[in-house]
Each structure stands twice: as C-alpha cells, then as structure tokens.
Amino acid sequence: MSERTENRSAGQGQGSETKAQRRLAAQLAAQKAAEARKRRQAWLGAVAGVAVIAVIVGVFVVVRNGEKEDPKPAAAPVGCAGDFPKLPEGADQALCTKPQATKGEGELSGLKATPLIRGTGPAAQAGQQITVNYVGVSYKTGEEFDASWKRSEPFSFGLGQGNVIPGWDQGMQGQTVGSRVQLDIPADLAYGDKPQRPGAPSGPLRFIVDVLAVQ
C-alpha cells in the first residue's frame, strides 16, 4: 500500500470517528435536555401542589377567623311578659313574678330583713332614690292590704327621708339592686296598733320588696 492510500484511509477513519462522536454528543445533549424537562416539570408540579395547599389553608384560616370574629348576638334585654316590671341587668327572672307573701310565725319583737334573692347591683343608701316592687300583708293573718303589682307600676321614694314608714327607711338600707327582701316590721315601726291614717293596716306587717333601681 502506498503512503497516499494509507493517508486517505486514515482520514476516512478520523471522519467516521468524528461523526460518531457528534451523534453521541447529540444523544447525550438530548438526554440531558429530556432529564432537565422532567426535573422542571416535577418542580413545577410540586410548586403547584404547594400553591393549592396554601390556597386551601388560607381559605380555611379566613373561614375560621370569620367564625371567630363574627360578633355574638347581643343578649336580649332583661324583661318580663307585658313589659312589667323592667328588671335591672343580670336580675333573677323570678322578679318577673309577684311573690307569695304569707303570715309570720310567733311574736315579732323587732325589725327583720331577710334576703330571699340576693342581687348583684349597688347597695341602696340613705338619700338615694330607690325604686321597688312590693307586696304587703298582715304579719298575723297574711291578708294582703297593698301591692304595687296590682297597679303594674313600681314605687319610688327617697330612702331615709321619712317619706315611708320607719321599717322601710331602716330595713331597705344596704339592700342591693336585683334583691328580693322580706321585711318583717313591728307595729311601732309601721303604722301602729291604732293607725291614724285612714285605711292604713294595723299591727306588725310583712312586706316582700324587689329592689329594681337606686340613683
């Protein structure tokens, strides 16, 4: 073989190797590109999944916050059937109903104030205007002689100013708004055994008094 023939054969071999290398490089590049696309698609899918979860969580949080922030319905004002009496805030609903006053037992030797329901409002003090509902009966017989309930109108007076019988002026001091108090009053702190005022009850008396307001 001549030197020219050998050189031509070597050139053809080198050309074949270059083409093969190019094909291999192209295949590797295509494979890398495909892998890159897969990785990118997987990354985008993961991001989309996270975004969806974030949206769901955000909606849930907003809904929960909305539930928490929604104001509760305001408590209905304290009232009674027929709008009488108008009770102070937080008062026992028992004050909507006229109490049953009964006669006392034994001899009454002095003023006695017995809380039947203890209110949580301010305490009545001398010099204040106090508004009450009441039932009055004879301590000895239990016969009713007067009641603000019959008039569907509470009674107001200046406490400790001599506008009512002494048993009221003394027994109602310190009683708290919202209370129901039983006052057992001896005759000398009521109208006496022989009242001077026409129609006034005689002897010891029993009152059940609901404290509605002081001011």
C-alpha positions as YAML, in Angstrom:
chain: A
units: angstrom
residues:
- id: 1
  name: MET
  ca: [0.00, 0.00, 0.00]
- id: 2
  name: SER
  ca: [1.29, 3.38, -0.91]
- id: 3
  name: GLU
  ca: [1.70, 6.25, 1.52]
- id: 4
  name: ARG
  ca: [-1.14, 8.17, -0.22]
- id: 5
  name: THR
  ca: [-3.50, 5.25, 0.17]
- id: 6
  name: GLU
  ca: [-2.67, 4.96, 3.91]
- id: 7
  name: ASN
  ca: [-3.27, 8.67, 4.48]
- id: 8
  name: ARG
  ca: [-6.64, 8.52, 2.74]
- id: 9
  name: SER
  ca: [-7.70, 5.54, 4.80]
- id: 10
  name: ALA
  ca: [-6.61, 7.31, 8.00]
- id: 11
  name: GLY
  ca: [-8.59, 10.40, 7.01]
- id: 12
  name: GLN
  ca: [-11.71, 8.36, 6.39]
- id: 13
  name: GLY
  ca: [-11.32, 6.71, 9.83]
- id: 14
  name: GLN
  ca: [-10.95, 10.03, 11.53]
- id: 15
  name: GLY
  ca: [-14.06, 11.31, 9.72]
- id: 16
  name: SER
  ca: [-16.08, 8.28, 10.86]
- id: 17
  name: GLU
  ca: [-14.97, 8.76, 14.47]
- id: 18
  name: THR
  ca: [-15.93, 12.46, 14.35]
- id: 19
  name: LYS
  ca: [-19.43, 11.68, 13.10]
- id: 20
  name: ALA
  ca: [-19.91, 9.00, 15.77]
- id: 21
  name: GLN
  ca: [-18.74, 11.40, 18.45]
- id: 22
  name: ARG
  ca: [-21.13, 14.02, 17.18]
- id: 23
  name: ARG
  ca: [-24.02, 11.58, 17.23]
- id: 24
  name: LEU
  ca: [-23.13, 10.51, 20.78]
- id: 25
  name: ALA
  ca: [-22.83, 14.13, 21.88]
- id: 26
  name: ALA
  ca: [-26.21, 14.92, 20.31]
- id: 27
  name: GLN
  ca: [-27.78, 11.92, 22.08]
- id: 28
  name: LEU
  ca: [-26.27, 12.94, 25.41]
- id: 29
  name: ALA
  ca: [-27.47, 16.51, 24.91]
- id: 30
  name: ALA
  ca: [-30.99, 15.30, 24.06]
- id: 31
  name: GLN
  ca: [-30.99, 13.01, 27.11]
- id: 32
  name: LYS
  ca: [-29.84, 15.86, 29.36]
- id: 33
  name: ALA
  ca: [-32.49, 18.14, 27.89]
- id: 34
  name: ALA
  ca: [-35.17, 15.49, 28.48]
- id: 35
  name: GLU
  ca: [-33.99, 15.00, 32.07]
- id: 36
  name: ALA
  ca: [-33.97, 18.75, 32.58]
- id: 37
  name: ARG
  ca: [-37.54, 18.99, 31.26]
- id: 38
  name: LYS
  ca: [-38.64, 16.19, 33.61]
- id: 39
  name: ARG
  ca: [-36.98, 17.90, 36.57]
- id: 40
  name: ARG
  ca: [-38.58, 21.21, 35.61]
- id: 41
  name: GLN
  ca: [-42.00, 19.61, 35.22]
- id: 42
  name: ALA
  ca: [-41.63, 17.85, 38.56]
- id: 43
  name: TRP
  ca: [-40.57, 21.11, 40.23]
- id: 44
  name: LEU
  ca: [-43.48, 22.98, 38.67]
- id: 45
  name: GLY
  ca: [-45.86, 20.22, 39.79]
- id: 46
  name: ALA
  ca: [-44.53, 20.44, 43.33]
- id: 47
  name: VAL
  ca: [-44.86, 24.23, 43.33]
- id: 48
  name: ALA
  ca: [-48.41, 23.97, 42.02]
- id: 49
  name: GLY
  ca: [-49.24, 21.42, 44.72]
- id: 50
  name: VAL
  ca: [-47.83, 23.68, 47.42]
- id: 51
  name: ALA
  ca: [-49.77, 26.62, 45.99]
- id: 52
  name: VAL
  ca: [-53.02, 24.63, 46.04]
- id: 53
  name: ILE
  ca: [-52.40, 23.58, 49.65]
- id: 54
  name: ALA
  ca: [-51.60, 27.18, 50.58]
- id: 55
  name: VAL
  ca: [-54.83, 28.36, 49.00]
- id: 56
  name: ILE
  ca: [-56.85, 25.70, 50.83]
- id: 57
  name: VAL
  ca: [-55.16, 26.55, 54.13]
- id: 58
  name: GLY
  ca: [-55.70, 30.25, 53.50]
- id: 59
  name: VAL
  ca: [-59.39, 29.75, 52.82]
- id: 60
  name: PHE
  ca: [-59.72, 27.61, 55.95]
- id: 61
  name: VAL
  ca: [-57.97, 30.24, 58.07]
- id: 62
  name: VAL
  ca: [-60.15, 33.01, 56.67]
- id: 63
  name: VAL
  ca: [-63.28, 30.99, 57.36]
- id: 64
  name: ARG
  ca: [-62.15, 30.17, 60.88]
- id: 65
  name: ASN
  ca: [-61.18, 33.76, 61.54]
- id: 66
  name: GLY
  ca: [-64.52, 34.87, 60.19]
- id: 67
  name: GLU
  ca: [-66.23, 32.49, 62.57]
- id: 68
  name: LYS
  ca: [-64.20, 33.82, 65.49]
- id: 69
  name: GLU
  ca: [-64.60, 37.43, 64.59]
- id: 70
  name: ASP
  ca: [-68.32, 37.31, 63.93]
- id: 71
  name: PRO
  ca: [-69.88, 39.14, 66.86]
- id: 72
  name: LYS
  ca: [-72.13, 37.08, 69.04]
- id: 73
  name: PRO
  ca: [-75.76, 38.09, 69.08]
- id: 74
  name: ALA
  ca: [-76.33, 40.69, 71.74]
- id: 75
  name: ALA
  ca: [-78.00, 39.36, 74.84]
- id: 76
  name: ALA
  ca: [-81.66, 40.12, 74.91]
- id: 77
  name: PRO
  ca: [-82.52, 42.89, 77.34]
- id: 78
  name: VAL
  ca: [-83.89, 41.68, 80.64]
- id: 79
  name: GLY
  ca: [-87.63, 41.94, 80.55]
- id: 80
  name: CYS
  ca: [-90.83, 40.29, 81.63]
- id: 81
  name: ALA
  ca: [-94.09, 39.40, 79.92]
- id: 82
  name: GLY
  ca: [-96.15, 42.52, 79.32]
- id: 83
  name: ASP
  ca: [-93.00, 44.63, 79.83]
- id: 84
  name: PHE
  ca: [-93.62, 44.79, 83.58]
- id: 85
  name: PRO
  ca: [-91.61, 45.01, 85.61]
- id: 86
  name: LYS
  ca: [-88.44, 46.27, 83.93]
- id: 87
  name: LEU
  ca: [-85.67, 44.37, 85.67]
- id: 88
  name: PRO
  ca: [-82.10, 45.56, 86.19]
- id: 89
  name: GLU
  ca: [-79.36, 43.90, 84.15]
- id: 90
  name: GLY
  ca: [-78.47, 40.46, 85.44]
- id: 91
  name: ALA
  ca: [-81.53, 40.22, 87.69]
- id: 92
  name: ASP
  ca: [-83.11, 36.90, 88.55]
- id: 93
  name: GLN
  ca: [-86.12, 36.24, 86.33]
- id: 94
  name: ALA
  ca: [-88.04, 35.29, 89.47]
- id: 95
  name: LEU
  ca: [-88.51, 39.04, 89.96]
- id: 96
  name: CYS
  ca: [-90.88, 38.94, 86.98]
- id: 97
  name: THR
  ca: [-93.40, 37.11, 89.13]
- id: 98
  name: LYS
  ca: [-95.38, 38.50, 92.04]
- id: 99
  name: PRO
  ca: [-94.18, 36.82, 95.23]
- id: 100
  name: GLN
  ca: [-96.48, 34.97, 97.58]
- id: 101
  name: ALA
  ca: [-96.38, 36.66, 100.97]
- id: 102
  name: THR
  ca: [-97.65, 34.57, 103.89]
- id: 103
  name: LYS
  ca: [-98.28, 35.36, 107.54]
- id: 104
  name: GLY
  ca: [-95.45, 35.29, 110.04]
- id: 105
  name: GLU
  ca: [-94.88, 32.85, 112.89]
- id: 106
  name: GLY
  ca: [-94.65, 33.78, 116.55]
- id: 107
  name: GLU
  ca: [-94.30, 37.22, 118.04]
- id: 108
  name: LEU
  ca: [-92.31, 39.82, 116.15]
- id: 109
  name: SER
  ca: [-90.03, 41.60, 118.58]
- id: 110
  name: GLY
  ca: [-88.06, 43.77, 116.16]
- id: 111
  name: LEU
  ca: [-87.35, 44.70, 112.57]
- id: 112
  name: LYS
  ca: [-86.12, 41.78, 110.49]
- id: 113
  name: ALA
  ca: [-84.85, 41.98, 106.89]
- id: 114
  name: THR
  ca: [-84.38, 38.62, 105.18]
- id: 115
  name: PRO
  ca: [-82.91, 38.47, 101.64]
- id: 116
  name: LEU
  ca: [-84.85, 35.92, 99.57]
- id: 117
  name: ILE
  ca: [-82.88, 36.67, 96.40]
- id: 118
  name: ARG
  ca: [-79.54, 38.44, 96.59]
- id: 119
  name: GLY
  ca: [-78.98, 40.94, 93.80]
- id: 120
  name: THR
  ca: [-75.57, 41.88, 92.46]
- id: 121
  name: GLY
  ca: [-76.24, 45.58, 91.85]
- id: 122
  name: PRO
  ca: [-75.28, 48.58, 94.00]
- id: 123
  name: ALA
  ca: [-76.49, 48.82, 97.59]
- id: 124
  name: ALA
  ca: [-79.17, 51.34, 98.49]
- id: 125
  name: GLN
  ca: [-78.01, 54.15, 100.76]
- id: 126
  name: ALA
  ca: [-79.84, 56.87, 102.66]
- id: 127
  name: GLY
  ca: [-80.51, 59.91, 100.48]
- id: 128
  name: GLN
  ca: [-80.85, 57.88, 97.29]
- id: 129
  name: GLN
  ca: [-83.98, 57.41, 95.23]
- id: 130
  name: ILE
  ca: [-84.96, 53.75, 95.31]
- id: 131
  name: THR
  ca: [-87.43, 52.03, 93.00]
- id: 132
  name: VAL
  ca: [-89.14, 48.83, 94.15]
- id: 133
  name: ASN
  ca: [-91.99, 46.42, 93.65]
- id: 134
  name: TYR
  ca: [-93.69, 45.17, 96.80]
- id: 135
  name: VAL
  ca: [-96.43, 43.12, 98.36]
- id: 136
  name: GLY
  ca: [-97.71, 44.00, 101.84]
- id: 137
  name: VAL
  ca: [-99.64, 41.64, 104.15]
- id: 138
  name: SER
  ca: [-100.60, 41.47, 107.79]
- id: 139
  name: TYR
  ca: [-97.90, 39.66, 109.72]
- id: 140
  name: LYS
  ca: [-100.54, 37.96, 111.88]
- id: 141
  name: THR
  ca: [-103.08, 36.92, 109.24]
- id: 142
  name: GLY
  ca: [-101.25, 37.03, 105.88]
- id: 143
  name: GLU
  ca: [-104.05, 39.16, 104.41]
- id: 144
  name: GLU
  ca: [-102.80, 41.37, 101.60]
- id: 145
  name: PHE
  ca: [-103.52, 45.08, 102.00]
- id: 146
  name: ASP
  ca: [-101.40, 46.61, 99.23]
- id: 147
  name: ALA
  ca: [-99.17, 45.71, 96.27]
- id: 148
  name: SER
  ca: [-97.51, 47.68, 93.51]
- id: 149
  name: TRP
  ca: [-98.15, 44.65, 91.29]
- id: 150
  name: LYS
  ca: [-101.87, 45.48, 91.24]
- id: 151
  name: ARG
  ca: [-101.08, 48.83, 89.61]
- id: 152
  name: SER
  ca: [-98.43, 47.39, 87.26]
- id: 153
  name: GLU
  ca: [-96.22, 50.27, 88.37]
- id: 154
  name: PRO
  ca: [-93.20, 50.21, 90.69]
- id: 155
  name: PHE
  ca: [-92.92, 52.50, 93.68]
- id: 156
  name: SER
  ca: [-90.14, 55.08, 94.09]
- id: 157
  name: PHE
  ca: [-89.19, 57.03, 97.21]
- id: 158
  name: GLY
  ca: [-86.29, 58.82, 98.86]
- id: 159
  name: LEU
  ca: [-84.63, 56.38, 101.25]
- id: 160
  name: GLY
  ca: [-84.08, 57.58, 104.81]
- id: 161
  name: GLN
  ca: [-86.05, 60.79, 104.33]
- id: 162
  name: GLY
  ca: [-89.18, 59.92, 106.32]
- id: 163
  name: ASN
  ca: [-91.35, 59.52, 103.23]
- id: 164
  name: VAL
  ca: [-92.23, 55.93, 104.17]
- id: 165
  name: ILE
  ca: [-92.71, 54.05, 107.43]
- id: 166
  name: PRO
  ca: [-89.57, 53.72, 109.59]
- id: 167
  name: GLY
  ca: [-89.38, 49.98, 108.96]
- id: 168
  name: TRP
  ca: [-88.80, 50.67, 105.26]
- id: 169
  name: ASP
  ca: [-86.33, 53.50, 105.83]
- id: 170
  name: GLN
  ca: [-84.27, 51.27, 108.10]
- id: 171
  name: GLY
  ca: [-84.78, 47.86, 106.54]
- id: 172
  name: MET
  ca: [-84.05, 48.84, 102.93]
- id: 173
  name: GLN
  ca: [-80.70, 50.47, 103.58]
- id: 174
  name: GLY
  ca: [-77.88, 48.32, 102.25]
- id: 175
  name: GLN
  ca: [-80.15, 46.14, 100.12]
- id: 176
  name: THR
  ca: [-78.67, 45.59, 96.66]
- id: 177
  name: VAL
  ca: [-80.33, 46.14, 93.30]
- id: 178
  name: GLY
  ca: [-81.80, 42.90, 92.00]
- id: 179
  name: SER
  ca: [-82.61, 41.65, 95.51]
- id: 180
  name: ARG
  ca: [-85.91, 40.35, 96.82]
- id: 181
  name: VAL
  ca: [-86.18, 41.12, 100.52]
- id: 182
  name: GLN
  ca: [-88.71, 40.08, 103.13]
- id: 183
  name: LEU
  ca: [-89.28, 42.84, 105.67]
- id: 184
  name: ASP
  ca: [-90.97, 41.89, 108.94]
- id: 185
  name: ILE
  ca: [-91.86, 45.17, 110.64]
- id: 186
  name: PRO
  ca: [-93.20, 45.53, 114.18]
- id: 187
  name: ALA
  ca: [-96.19, 47.83, 114.73]
- id: 188
  name: ASP
  ca: [-94.11, 50.64, 116.24]
- id: 189
  name: LEU
  ca: [-92.03, 50.87, 113.02]
- id: 190
  name: ALA
  ca: [-95.14, 50.59, 110.82]
- id: 191
  name: TYR
  ca: [-98.50, 52.35, 111.28]
- id: 192
  name: GLY
  ca: [-99.01, 51.32, 114.91]
- id: 193
  name: ASP
  ca: [-101.68, 49.22, 116.52]
- id: 194
  name: LYS
  ca: [-104.23, 52.01, 116.01]
- id: 195
  name: PRO
  ca: [-103.31, 53.78, 112.77]
- id: 196
  name: GLN
  ca: [-104.13, 57.46, 112.49]
- id: 197
  name: ARG
  ca: [-104.13, 57.33, 108.70]
- id: 198
  name: PRO
  ca: [-107.44, 56.11, 107.22]
- id: 199
  name: GLY
  ca: [-107.14, 52.71, 105.57]
- id: 200
  name: ALA
  ca: [-103.66, 52.01, 106.96]
- id: 201
  name: PRO
  ca: [-103.10, 48.45, 108.23]
- id: 202
  name: SER
  ca: [-102.60, 47.91, 111.93]
- id: 203
  name: GLY
  ca: [-100.17, 45.78, 113.90]
- id: 204
  name: PRO
  ca: [-96.98, 44.15, 112.62]
- id: 205
  name: LEU
  ca: [-96.60, 43.90, 108.86]
- id: 206
  name: ARG
  ca: [-94.75, 41.77, 106.36]
- id: 207
  name: PHE
  ca: [-93.53, 43.12, 103.02]
- id: 208
  name: ILE
  ca: [-91.75, 41.36, 100.21]
- id: 209
  name: VAL
  ca: [-89.79, 44.00, 98.31]
- id: 210
  name: ASP
  ca: [-87.95, 43.73, 94.99]
- id: 211
  name: VAL
  ca: [-85.18, 46.31, 94.54]
- id: 212
  name: LEU
  ca: [-85.26, 47.45, 90.90]
- id: 213
  name: ALA
  ca: [-83.05, 50.56, 90.91]
- id: 214
  name: VAL
  ca: [-81.22, 53.10, 93.06]
- id: 215
  name: GLN
  ca: [-79.95, 56.50, 91.99]
...
